[in-house]
Amino acid sequence: MATASTFSTVNKDMTSLLNSSSLITGKPSPLKSSSVRYSVSFPRKTLTPIRYSSSPADNSPSVAVSSPSVEGISNRSKTSLKSRLRGGETLYGLFLLSFSPTLAEIAAHSGYDYVVVDMEHGYGGIPEALDCIRALNAAGTAAVLRLPENCPTWAKKALDLGPQGLMFPMIESRKDATKAVSYCRFPPEGIRGSAHTVVRASKYGIDEGYLSNYADEMLIMCQVESAEGVKKADEIAAVDGVDCVQMGPLDLSASLGYLWDPGHKKVREMMRKAEKSVLTSDPAKGGAYLSGFAMPHDGPAAIRERGYHMVAGAVDVGLFRNAAVEDVRRFKMGLVNESDGEDSLEHEKDVDDEKYWSE
């Protein structure tokens, strides 16, 4: 049983901690050992994978849901995107415009290597982005933030959240790219504001080695998405600190006068020119990796075969839109086809049972 003197000792230690200067400077100090020690043990349990059947009510054999292994998620969370690129991996990602932590979490558990939280065209700001980063981190997937514009204010606030990468839009010259890199570096290498003792990026000051390794872990991505940017793609890729050049086919098509026609011959020619400029640079010698976004006329497999190192295959809003439109279409078509007889409806039900398990 704890005595009055025991509680007095604990209270004294806590008072000392609260009065310490570490709470003001942000630098953590080790806790003094208390006279009370706690020991808690938990029983070891073996987890059994959950298996879903095509319908919870039937008695048919269950089918295991394919998902990344725990070991795979652990490896993804411990290895940075930059390290994986240096290791020769081709990374597959998703753009998140909804700013939904739930959809971010689903994307992570689905096996995407990275998720771009899009603050340029998405619906959220810094607080919403933080919620998405936390969801992605918890599930072991790297978060990249696409900024609304190439400016030091947005870069500073985004970096302090602790993403693995920043994507700067509308980079059109060596000067633009150099500025973007400077926004990501502390003085004297750059102009990033310093609050590393308290921000999330440094684990709120707990990571005392943050200043010595932050640049090694941060992936800096510059978007080439205009005719001017394509002309200077080789110079952009050669800027020290630019890790990746991200192609933007939609904005590029608009800048060439072909709004919403990224498959136009002239747009494709410009894309190939920019791709060649980046791919001829050697990342091992200061060049940049090539990343891009798949389009209906230019799918993920096609751009991967052309040498892209990072491939974004879809947008969360688009995925949900397509699934919702198709779901409604199937239902409406079922109403129209009701007059075709029971055989047609039974066949449709068999097809549905193969794809849906939540009836």
C-alpha positions in Angstrom: 0.0 0.0 0.0 1.3 3.5 -0.9 2.0 5.7 2.1 1.5 9.4 2.5 5.3 9.9 2.2 5.3 8.0 -1.1 2.7 10.3 -2.6 4.6 13.3 -1.3 7.7 12.1 -3.1 5.8 11.6 -6.4 4.3 15.1 -6.1 7.7 16.6 -5.4 9.2 15.0 -8.5 6.3 16.2 -10.7 6.5 19.8 -9.3 10.2 19.8 -10.2 9.5 18.6 -13.7 6.8 21.3 -14.3 9.1 24.0 -13.1 12.0 23.0 -15.3 13.2 25.2 -18.1 12.6 22.4 -20.7 8.9 23.4 -20.9 10.0 26.8 -22.0 12.8 26.0 -24.3 11.2 23.0 -25.8 14.2 20.8 -25.2 13.2 17.7 -23.3 15.1 16.8 -20.2 15.3 13.2 -18.7 12.8 12.4 -15.9 14.2 11.8 -12.5 13.5 8.4 -11.1 10.7 8.3 -8.7 10.5 6.3 -5.5 7.5 4.5 -6.9 8.1 1.9 -9.7 5.3 0.4 -11.7 5.5 -2.9 -13.6 2.7 -3.9 -16.0 2.7 -7.1 -18.0 0.3 -8.0 -20.8 -0.6 -11.5 -21.9 0.9 -12.5 -25.3 -1.8 -13.2 -27.9 -1.7 -14.6 -31.4 -3.7 -12.5 -33.9 -5.7 -14.4 -36.4 -6.3 -12.6 -39.8 -9.9 -11.5 -40.4 -11.5 -13.3 -43.4 -14.6 -11.9 -45.1 -17.0 -14.0 -47.1 -18.9 -12.8 -50.2 -21.9 -12.4 -48.0 -22.0 -12.5 -44.2 -25.2 -14.5 -44.1 -24.2 -17.4 -46.3 -22.3 -20.5 -45.4 -20.0 -20.6 -48.4 -16.2 -20.8 -47.8 -14.7 -17.5 -46.8 -12.2 -15.6 -49.0 -9.2 -13.9 -47.5 -8.9 -10.2 -48.3 -5.5 -9.4 -49.8 -3.7 -6.6 -48.1 -0.1 -5.6 -47.4 1.6 -7.7 -44.7 2.4 -6.1 -41.3 6.1 -6.6 -42.1 5.6 -4.8 -45.4 3.9 -1.8 -43.7 6.7 -1.7 -41.1 9.4 -1.6 -43.8 7.5 1.2 -45.7 7.2 3.3 -42.6 10.9 2.9 -41.6 12.4 3.6 -45.1 12.1 7.0 -46.6 10.9 7.7 -50.1 14.3 9.0 -51.0 16.0 5.8 -49.8 13.6 3.7 -51.7 14.2 5.6 -54.9 18.0 5.3 -54.4 17.4 1.6 -54.0 15.9 1.4 -57.5 12.2 1.0 -56.6 9.4 2.4 -58.7 6.8 3.9 -56.3 3.1 4.0 -56.8 0.9 6.7 -55.3 -2.4 8.4 -55.0 -3.5 12.0 -54.9 -5.9 12.9 -51.9 -8.2 15.9 -52.6 -10.9 15.1 -50.1 -8.7 15.6 -47.1 -10.5 12.7 -45.5 -8.3 10.9 -42.9 -10.5 7.8 -43.4 -9.8 7.7 -47.1 -6.1 8.4 -46.4 -6.0 5.5 -44.0 -7.8 3.2 -46.6 -5.2 4.2 -49.2 -2.4 3.4 -46.9 -3.7 0.0 -46.0 -4.4 -0.7 -49.7 -0.6 -0.6 -50.3 0.1 2.7 -51.9 3.8 3.7 -51.4 2.9 7.4 -51.0 -0.1 9.7 -50.9 0.0 13.3 -52.1 -2.2 15.4 -49.9 -3.2 18.1 -52.4 -3.4 21.6 -50.9 -3.3 23.1 -54.4 -6.7 21.7 -55.6 -7.9 19.9 -52.5 -10.4 21.2 -50.0 -8.3 21.6 -46.9 -5.5 23.6 -45.3 -2.9 23.0 -42.7 -5.1 21.5 -39.9 -6.8 19.1 -42.3 -3.5 18.1 -43.9 -2.1 17.3 -40.4 -5.0 14.9 -39.7 -4.3 13.1 -43.0 -0.6 12.9 -42.3 -1.3 11.3 -38.9 -3.6 8.8 -40.5 -1.0 7.9 -43.2 1.9 7.7 -40.7 -0.1 5.4 -38.4 -0.7 3.1 -41.3 2.9 3.2 -42.5 2.6 5.2 -45.7 4.6 8.3 -46.7 2.8 11.6 -47.0 3.7 14.2 -49.6 2.2 17.7 -49.5 1.5 19.6 -52.7 1.6 23.3 -51.9 -0.9 25.9 -53.3 2.0 27.9 -54.6 5.8 28.2 -54.6 6.3 30.5 -51.6 8.2 30.4 -48.3 5.2 30.8 -46.1 3.3 27.7 -47.3 6.6 25.7 -47.4 7.4 26.6 -43.8 4.1 25.6 -42.4 4.0 22.4 -44.4 7.5 21.3 -43.5 6.8 21.8 -39.8 4.0 19.2 -40.1 6.6 16.5 -40.8 5.7 15.1 -44.3 8.2 13.0 -46.2 8.0 15.3 -49.2 6.9 18.6 -50.6 5.7 19.2 -54.2 6.0 22.7 -55.5 3.7 23.7 -58.4 4.4 25.7 -61.6 8.2 25.6 -61.6 9.4 27.2 -64.8 13.1 27.9 -64.4 16.3 27.2 -62.5 15.5 30.3 -60.4 12.1 28.9 -59.3 13.6 25.6 -58.4 16.4 27.1 -56.5 14.0 29.2 -54.5 11.9 26.1 -53.7 14.9 24.3 -52.3 15.9 27.3 -50.2 12.5 27.3 -48.6 13.2 23.7 -47.4 16.6 24.4 -45.9 17.6 26.1 -42.6 20.1 29.0 -42.8 22.8 29.4 -44.1 21.8 26.9 -46.8 18.2 28.4 -47.1 15.7 30.6 -45.5 13.4 28.2 -43.7 12.1 29.5 -40.4 13.4 27.7 -37.3 11.1 26.3 -34.6 12.5 22.8 -34.6 12.4 22.5 -30.8 8.6 22.4 -30.8 7.2 21.4 -34.2 5.9 18.0 -35.2 8.6 17.4 -37.8 11.2 17.0 -35.0 8.7 15.0 -32.9 8.1 18.2 -30.9 11.8 18.5 -30.1 12.2 15.0 -28.9 14.2 14.0 -32.0 17.5 15.7 -31.1 19.1 14.6 -34.4 16.6 16.3 -36.6 18.8 19.1 -37.7 21.5 16.8 -38.8 19.3 14.5 -40.9 16.2 16.4 -42.0 17.6 17.2 -45.5 18.4 13.6 -46.1 14.8 12.5 -45.5 12.9 15.3 -47.2 11.9 14.7 -50.9 11.7 17.9 -52.8 9.5 17.7 -55.9 9.2 20.4 -58.6 6.3 20.4 -61.0 6.9 21.0 -64.7 3.5 21.8 -66.1 3.9 24.6 -68.7 5.6 25.2 -72.0 8.2 27.4 -70.4 8.9 24.7 -67.8 9.4 22.1 -70.4 12.0 24.3 -72.1 14.0 24.5 -68.8 13.3 20.9 -67.6 17.0 20.0 -67.8 18.0 23.0 -65.8 15.3 22.4 -63.2 16.4 18.7 -62.8 20.0 19.8 -62.3 19.4 22.2 -59.4 21.1 20.9 -56.3 18.4 19.8 -53.8 15.7 19.0 -56.4 15.1 15.3 -55.9 12.2 14.8 -58.4 10.6 16.5 -61.3 6.8 15.9 -61.4 5.1 16.2 -64.8 1.7 18.0 -65.0 -0.1 16.9 -68.2 -3.3 18.8 -67.6 -1.8 22.2 -67.0 0.7 21.6 -69.7 -2.0 21.0 -72.2 -3.8 24.1 -71.1 -0.6 26.2 -71.5 -0.3 25.0 -75.0 -3.8 25.9 -75.9 -5.4 22.5 -75.6 -7.4 22.7 -72.4 -8.5 19.3 -71.2 -6.8 17.6 -74.2 -3.6 16.1 -72.7 -3.7 13.4 -75.4 -3.2 15.9 -78.2 -0.2 15.1 -80.4 1.6 18.4 -79.6 1.1 17.9 -75.8 2.5 14.4 -76.0 5.5 15.7 -77.9 6.2 18.3 -75.2 5.8 15.6 -72.5 8.3 13.3 -74.2 10.8 16.2 -74.5 10.5 17.0 -70.8 10.7 13.3 -69.8 13.9 12.9 -71.9 15.5 16.0 -70.3 14.9 14.6 -66.8 15.8 10.9 -67.6 19.1 11.9 -69.1 20.1 13.4 -65.8 21.7 11.0 -63.3 20.2 11.2 -59.8 23.4 9.6 -58.4 25.3 12.7 -59.7 22.9 15.4 -58.7 20.1 14.8 -61.2 16.5 14.3 -60.5 14.1 11.4 -60.6 11.0 11.5 -62.8 7.5 11.3 -61.5 4.1 11.8 -63.0 0.4 11.2 -63.1 -1.3 8.6 -65.2 -4.1 9.7 -67.6 -6.8 7.8 -69.4 -4.7 7.8 -72.6 -1.5 7.2 -70.8 -1.9 4.6 -68.0 0.4 3.8 -65.1 2.0 0.8 -66.8 2.8 3.0 -69.9 4.6 5.7 -68.0 6.4 3.2 -65.8 7.7 1.6 -68.9 9.0 5.0 -70.1 11.2 5.2 -67.0 9.1 7.1 -64.5 10.3 6.5 -60.9 7.1 7.6 -59.2 3.7 7.0 -60.6 0.4 8.4 -59.3 -2.4 6.4 -60.7 -5.6 8.0 -59.4 -7.3 10.7 -57.3 -9.4 9.7 -54.3 -12.4 11.8 -55.4 -12.2 10.3 -58.9 -12.1 6.8 -57.6 -15.2 7.4 -55.4 -17.0 9.2 -58.2 -16.4 6.4 -60.7 -17.5 3.8 -58.2 -20.6 5.8 -57.3 -21.7 6.5 -60.9 -21.2 2.8 -61.8 -23.2 1.7 -58.8 -26.1 3.9 -59.7 -25.9 2.9 -63.3 -26.1 -0.8 -62.5 -29.1 -0.2 -60.3 -30.9 1.8 -62.9 -30.1 -0.7 -65.6 -31.6 -3.4 -63.4 -34.9 -1.5 -63.2 -34.9 -1.2 -67.0 -34.2 -4.9 -67.5 -36.7 -6.2 -65.0 -39.0 -7.0 -67.8 -36.4 -9.4 -69.3 -37.4 -12.1 -66.8 -36.0 -13.8 -63.7 -33.1 -15.5 -65.5 -31.5 -12.1 -66.3 -31.9 -10.9 -62.7 -30.4 -14.2 -61.3 -27.4 -13.9 -63.6 -26.9 -10.3 -62.5 -27.1 -11.4 -58.9 -24.4 -14.0 -59.4 -22.1 -11.3 -60.8 -22.8 -9.0 -57.9 -22.1 -11.7 -55.4 -18.6 -12.0 -56.8 -17.8 -8.3 -56.2 -19.8 -7.3 -53.2 -19.8 -8.7 -49.7 -21.7 -6.1 -47.7 -25.3 -6.9 -48.6 
